[in-house]
Amino acid sequence: MSTLSTKKSKAIYRCQECGYESGKWLGRCPNCQSWESFNEETAEPTSAVALPSLSADERPLPLSSSPDYDYPRFSVGIDELDRVLGGGIVPGSVILIGGEPGIGKSTLILQLLARLADQGQPALYVSGEESAHQIKLRARRLDAVRDGIFLATVNETEKIIAMAEEMRPALVAVDSVQTLICQGLASAPGTVSQVRDSSHKLMEFAKSRHIPVALVGHVTKDGALAGPKLLEHMVDTVLYFEGDRSHAFRILRTVKNRFGSTNEIGVFEMKEEGLSEIKNPSEIFLAERPLDEPGSVVAPIIEGSRPILVEIQALVSPTNLGTARRTSLGADHQRLALLTAVLEKKGGFDMYGHDIFLNVAGGIRVEEPAADLGIVAALASSRQEIPIPSDTALCGEIGLAGEVRAIGHVEIRVREAERLGFKRMILPANNRERLPKNIGIEVVGIRSLHELLQILFTKPATGGKR
């Protein structure tokens, strides 16, 4: 069929944050509101063609008659990484690993390739950012120098695919996807078109040859993965490294997984010799907890399918400024403001003239509402200068009316607290009624914030009332 029309190539401006296109340069993207994110690119000429004919293999089939396929995962030898991947790597899958600079992405890749090489599976490591000498120095420090790891320092996507075609490794690791360039594109590495086309070619290679590909991705200043959002939609699994570089602990979180559960986490500790797995995160996060100290509370949270006991710390002190400060580390700032208002309105505490500082120890971030009881208890304890017994843990959601609402996964939270030696657990009354009889610790069910304050403090909180 002949071509109907052909457009001439022209210069366009594309936002590097969201992919929005404009015919002229703009200082601020009208789509994602980012500043100075437009780069000039050359739009490739496109041709309008007639609709193609479909072969017998391309015609749609009923879902019931589609062929079944069992994905044969293989373990990488790192239990925490296997956990977030859903049990191992699926052949032909594309994995994107993101995180801030220096968080441990390249370290994790090298340790992963070393474990595969120890199993007799060769791996290809492609770096477009570092020289072979730099990578060798890191590998020697991590004790990851293996004959089964093959290193290439190129950034042409076509060359990477040619190497993988010839070598047929167990895994191809690319560090990073923002350094790749495709032949025929005039734009610079890291632009939307380069990231999109390079990722698409690597994805086609992975699916056609059943060879998994791991891509390391940069993040923007806002903490989101750099490049077009299409990149996250294209890949099969998105893993994100969380944590503060000033803390030793790293959280590897599953954001997307087509072959397993999402929001699963793996916990690591960054040491001089690399990332070390944390088998019992609760014990690590509570190791340095002060006992019988006002403002310190333990709350069981759920990350994926795993219960973790974390320490929530609060410091409430009179302010010398005109406006009191509200600072939250590891918890949502808006959630802190909401719970402070509920504690003031329904609990009778004067919080208006006090600075409030909230911290989740260990660098972990708490997102679920089940930590509400722990946050409120820590605030009240610090405000009253009355410590909460160190053998007591709390979990539950608090509503605006001061009611305590039921939460999920209560039994595994209680079992984890019992395993670590806690004697008492305070939780919603509706959850208490559904627990089995063989719980080995005291479980107290409450229905309101008022009941919580009565249980925790032996005398009325007169000093904190209006």
C-alpha positions in Angstrom: 0.0 0.0 0.0 1.5 3.4 -1.0 2.1 6.1 1.5 -0.6 8.7 1.6 1.4 11.6 3.1 4.7 12.4 4.7 5.4 15.1 7.3 8.6 17.0 7.4 10.8 16.8 10.5 10.7 19.8 12.7 12.0 21.0 16.1 9.7 20.5 19.1 10.2 21.2 22.8 9.4 18.3 25.2 9.1 18.4 29.0 11.6 16.0 30.5 9.4 15.5 33.6 6.1 14.4 32.0 6.7 14.3 28.2 4.4 17.3 27.3 5.2 18.6 23.8 5.1 22.2 22.7 5.9 24.1 19.5 8.0 26.6 21.4 10.1 26.8 24.5 8.2 27.3 27.8 9.6 28.3 31.1 7.0 26.3 33.0 5.3 23.1 31.9 1.5 23.6 31.8 0.9 19.9 32.4 3.2 19.1 35.4 4.0 22.6 36.5 7.8 21.9 36.6 10.2 24.8 35.8 12.8 24.9 33.0 12.2 21.3 32.0 11.8 21.8 28.2 14.5 20.5 25.9 14.6 20.9 22.1 14.2 17.7 20.2 13.7 16.8 16.6 10.4 15.3 15.8 10.7 12.2 13.6 8.8 12.3 10.3 5.7 10.1 10.4 3.9 8.5 7.6 0.1 7.8 7.3 -0.4 4.2 6.2 -3.4 2.1 5.5 -4.6 -0.5 8.1 -2.6 -3.7 7.9 -4.2 -7.2 7.3 -4.1 -9.6 10.2 -2.6 -13.1 10.1 -4.2 -16.1 11.7 -1.9 -15.9 14.7 -2.7 -12.2 15.2 -6.4 -12.6 15.4 -8.1 -12.3 18.8 -9.0 -15.4 20.7 -11.4 -16.1 23.6 -9.6 -15.7 26.9 -10.7 -19.3 27.9 -8.8 -20.7 24.9 -5.7 -18.7 25.3 -2.6 -20.8 26.1 -1.5 -21.2 29.7 2.1 -20.4 30.7 3.7 -21.1 34.1 6.4 -18.5 34.8 9.5 -20.5 36.1 11.0 -18.1 38.6 14.6 -18.4 39.6 16.0 -17.3 43.0 18.7 -14.6 43.1 20.1 -15.9 46.3 19.2 -12.7 48.3 16.1 -13.5 50.4 15.0 -9.9 50.9 15.2 -9.2 47.1 13.4 -12.5 46.3 10.6 -11.3 48.7 10.0 -8.0 46.9 10.2 -9.7 43.5 7.4 -12.1 44.5 9.7 -15.2 44.9 12.4 -14.6 42.3 13.0 -13.3 38.8 10.7 -14.2 36.0 12.5 -14.9 32.7 11.8 -12.2 30.2 10.7 -9.7 32.8 11.9 -6.1 32.9 12.7 -4.7 36.4 13.2 -1.0 37.1 15.1 0.0 40.3 14.9 3.6 41.4 16.2 5.6 44.2 18.2 8.7 45.2 21.9 9.0 44.4 24.1 7.0 46.8 21.2 5.0 48.3 22.6 1.7 47.1 21.2 0.9 43.6 24.5 0.0 42.0 25.6 -1.8 45.1 22.5 -4.0 45.0 23.0 -4.8 41.3 26.6 -5.9 41.8 25.7 -8.1 44.7 22.8 -9.6 42.7 25.1 -10.4 39.8 27.7 -11.9 42.1 25.0 -14.3 43.6 23.9 -15.3 40.1 27.5 -16.0 39.1 28.0 -18.1 42.2 25.1 -20.2 41.0 26.8 -20.7 37.6 24.7 -18.2 35.7 26.6 -15.6 33.7 25.4 -12.0 33.9 26.0 -8.9 31.8 26.6 -5.6 33.6 26.4 -2.5 31.3 27.4 0.8 32.8 27.0 4.1 31.0 28.1 6.2 33.9 31.3 4.7 35.3 34.5 3.4 33.9 35.5 -0.3 34.2 38.2 0.7 36.8 35.6 2.4 39.0 33.3 -0.6 38.9 36.2 -3.0 39.6 37.1 -1.0 42.7 33.5 -1.2 44.0 33.2 -4.9 43.2 36.4 -5.6 45.1 35.1 -3.8 48.1 31.9 -5.7 48.0 33.7 -9.0 47.4 31.7 -9.3 44.1 34.5 -9.9 41.6 33.4 -13.0 39.7 34.4 -14.6 36.4 30.8 -15.0 35.6 30.1 -11.2 35.6 30.8 -9.7 32.2 31.3 -5.9 32.1 30.7 -3.4 29.3 30.9 0.4 29.5 28.8 1.5 26.5 25.6 3.4 26.2 24.3 2.5 22.8 21.1 0.4 23.1 21.7 -1.5 19.9 25.2 -2.5 21.1 23.8 -3.7 24.4 21.2 -5.9 22.6 23.9 -7.3 20.3 26.1 -8.3 23.2 23.2 -9.9 25.0 22.2 -11.8 21.8 25.6 -13.2 21.5 26.2 -14.0 25.2 22.7 -15.1 26.3 23.2 -14.2 30.0 20.9 -15.1 32.8 20.4 -11.4 33.5 21.2 -8.1 31.8 21.7 -5.1 34.2 21.9 -1.6 32.8 23.1 1.3 34.9 21.4 3.6 34.2 18.6 3.9 31.7 19.0 7.7 31.6 22.4 7.2 29.9 21.2 5.2 26.9 21.0 6.4 23.4 19.3 5.0 20.3 20.6 5.3 16.8 18.6 7.6 14.7 17.5 9.9 17.5 19.2 13.3 17.6 18.2 14.1 21.2 20.6 13.9 24.1 20.8 11.0 26.6 18.2 11.2 29.3 15.5 12.9 27.2 12.0 11.5 27.0 12.4 10.1 23.5 15.8 8.4 24.3 14.5 6.9 27.5 11.3 5.7 25.9 12.8 4.2 22.8 15.8 2.6 24.6 13.5 1.0 27.2 11.1 -0.2 24.5 13.9 -1.9 22.6 15.3 -3.6 25.7 11.7 -4.7 26.6 11.2 -6.3 23.2 14.5 -8.1 23.5 13.7 -9.4 27.0 10.2 -10.7 25.9 11.4 -12.3 22.7 14.5 -14.0 24.2 13.1 -14.7 27.7 16.1 -12.9 29.3 15.3 -10.7 32.2 16.6 -7.1 32.1 17.2 -4.9 35.2 17.3 -1.2 34.7 18.6 1.3 37.2 16.7 4.6 37.1 17.5 8.1 38.4 15.0 10.2 40.4 14.0 13.8 40.2 14.5 16.4 42.9 10.9 15.6 44.0 11.8 11.9 44.5 9.9 10.6 41.5 11.5 8.4 38.9 13.0 10.5 36.2 11.9 10.2 32.6 8.4 9.7 31.1 5.7 8.1 33.3 5.4 5.7 30.4 8.7 4.0 31.6 7.0 2.7 34.7 4.0 1.5 32.7 6.3 -0.4 30.2 8.3 -2.4 32.8 7.0 -5.4 34.7 8.3 -4.6 38.1 9.2 -1.3 39.8 11.4 -1.4 42.9 12.1 1.8 44.8 14.9 2.3 47.4 13.9 4.3 50.4 15.8 5.6 53.3 18.1 8.4 54.4 21.8 8.2 53.5 22.5 9.3 57.1 20.8 6.1 58.3 22.2 2.7 57.8 18.9 1.1 57.0 17.5 0.8 53.4 13.9 -0.1 52.5 13.4 -1.7 49.0 9.8 -1.3 48.2 7.7 -2.9 45.4 5.7 -0.2 43.7 4.5 -2.4 40.8 4.8 -6.1 40.1 3.0 -8.0 37.4 4.2 -11.3 38.8 3.6 -10.8 42.5 2.2 -8.6 45.2 2.7 -4.9 45.4 3.9 -2.8 48.4 6.1 -5.6 49.6 9.4 -4.5 51.2 12.8 -5.8 51.8 15.0 -4.4 54.6 18.7 -4.0 54.3 21.5 -2.4 56.3 24.3 -0.5 54.4 27.7 -1.6 55.7 31.2 -1.1 54.4 31.1 -4.4 52.6 27.7 -3.7 51.0 24.0 -4.3 51.7 23.3 -6.8 54.4 19.9 -8.4 54.8 17.8 -7.7 57.9 15.9 -10.9 58.7 14.1 -9.5 61.7 13.4 -5.8 61.1 11.4 -5.3 64.3 14.3 -6.3 66.5 16.6 -3.9 64.6 14.2 -0.9 64.8 13.6 -1.4 68.5 17.2 -2.2 69.5 18.0 1.3 70.8 14.5 2.2 72.1 14.6 4.1 75.5 12.6 2.4 78.1 10.0 4.3 80.3 10.6 7.5 78.5 7.7 10.0 77.9 6.8 10.3 74.2 8.1 6.9 73.1 5.5 4.4 71.9 5.7 1.1 69.9 3.2 0.5 67.1 3.0 -2.6 64.8 2.6 -1.7 61.2 2.2 -3.8 58.1 4.5 -3.5 55.1 3.3 -5.8 52.3 2.7 -9.1 54.1 5.2 -8.4 56.9 4.5 -7.0 60.4 7.1 -4.6 61.7 7.2 -3.0 65.1 8.4 0.6 65.0 9.1 3.2 67.6 7.1 6.4 67.3 8.7 9.3 69.2 7.0 12.6 70.0 8.3 15.8 71.6 5.8 18.4 72.8 7.2 21.5 74.3 6.0 25.1 74.9 6.9 27.5 72.0 8.6 30.8 72.2 7.4 31.8 68.8 4.2 33.3 67.7 3.2 30.2 65.7 3.8 26.7 67.0 5.8 24.4 64.8 4.6 21.0 63.5 7.4 18.8 62.3 7.0 15.2 61.2 9.8 12.8 60.1 8.6 9.4 58.8 4.9 10.1 59.0 2.5 12.2 57.0 2.5 15.9 58.0 -1.2 16.3 57.3 -2.0 13.2 59.4 -0.1 14.7 62.3 -2.0 17.9 62.1 -5.3 16.0 62.0 -4.5 13.8 65.0 -3.2 16.8 67.0 -6.6 18.6 66.4 -8.5 15.5 67.5 -6.4 15.2 70.6 -7.0 18.8 71.5 -10.7 18.8 70.7 -11.7 15.3 72.0 -9.0 14.7 74.5 -9.0 18.1 76.2 -5.3 18.8 75.6 -3.9 22.2 75.1 -1.6 21.8 72.0 -2.0 25.2 70.5 0.9 26.9 72.2 3.3 23.9 71.9 5.8 22.9 69.3 5.3 19.3 68.2 8.0 17.1 66.7 7.2 13.6 65.6 9.7 11.0 64.5 9.6 7.4 63.4 12.9 5.9 64.5 15.2 4.1 62.1 14.4 6.0 59.0 11.3 4.0 58.0 8.2 5.8 56.8 4.7 5.0 58.1 1.8 5.5 55.8 -1.1 3.4 57.1 -3.8 4.8 59.5 -3.2 1.9 61.9 -0.4 4.0 63.4 -2.9 6.6 64.6 -3.2 5.2 68.1 0.6 5.1 68.5 1.0 8.7 67.3 -1.7 10.1 69.6 -0.4 8.1 72.6 3.1 9.4 72.0 1.8 13.0 71.8 -0.2 12.7 75.0 2.7 11.0 76.8 5.1 13.7 75.9 2.6 16.5 76.8 1.8 14.9 80.2 5.4 13.9 80.9 4.1 10.4 81.8 5.8 7.4 80.1 3.8 4.6 78.6 4.8 1.1 79.8 7.6 -0.2 77.6 5.8 -3.6 77.3 2.7 -2.0 75.7 2.1 -1.7 72.0 -0.7 0.2 70.2 -2.4 0.1 66.8 -5.7 1.4 65.5 -7.2 4.2 63.4 -8.7 7.3 64.9 -11.6 9.2 63.3 -12.4 12.9 63.6 -15.0 12.2 66.2 -12.4 10.5 68.4 -13.7 7.0 67.6 -11.2 4.1 67.3 -11.8 2.2 64.0 -11.0 -1.4 63.1 -7.9 -2.2 61.1 -6.7 -5.2 59.0 -4.1 -7.9 59.7 -4.6 -7.6 63.5 -3.6 -11.2 64.4 -0.2 -11.1 62.7 0.5 -7.7 64.4 -0.4 -9.2 67.8 1.7 -12.3 67.1 4.7 -10.2 66.2 4.3 -8.1 69.4 4.0 -11.4 71.4 7.2 -12.8 69.7 9.2 -9.8 70.8 8.1 -10.0 74.5 5.4 -7.4 74.7 2.9 -8.0 77.5 -0.1 -5.8 76.4 -1.6 -4.7 73.2 -4.2 -1.9 72.8 -6.3 -2.0 69.7 -9.8 -1.4 68.4 -12.6 -3.2 70.2 -14.0 -4.6 67.0 -10.7 -6.3 66.2 -10.4 -7.6 69.8 -13.7 -9.5 69.4 -12.4 -11.4 66.3 -9.1 -12.5 67.7 -8.5 -16.2 68.6 -8.4 -17.4 72.2 -4.8 -18.6 72.1 -3.2 -15.2 72.2 -0.4 -15.2 74.8 -0.5 -11.5 75.7 -3.1 -9.2 77.2 -5.3 -7.6 74.5 -7.3 -4.5 75.4 -10.0 -3.3 73.1 -11.1 0.3 73.1 -13.7 2.3 71.2 -12.7 5.9 71.7 -9.9 8.2 72.4 -11.3 8.9 75.8 -10.9 5.2 76.7 -7.3 5.2 75.5 -6.4 8.2 77.7 -8.0 6.5 80.7 -6.1 3.3 80.3 -2.7 4.9 79.7 -2.7 7.6 82.4 -3.6 6.6 85.9 -4.8 10.1 86.8 -6.9 12.6 84.8 -4.9 14.8 82.5 -5.6 18.0 84.3 -2.3 19.7 83.6 -2.9 19.5 79.8 -6.5 20.6 79.8 -7.7 24.0 78.9 
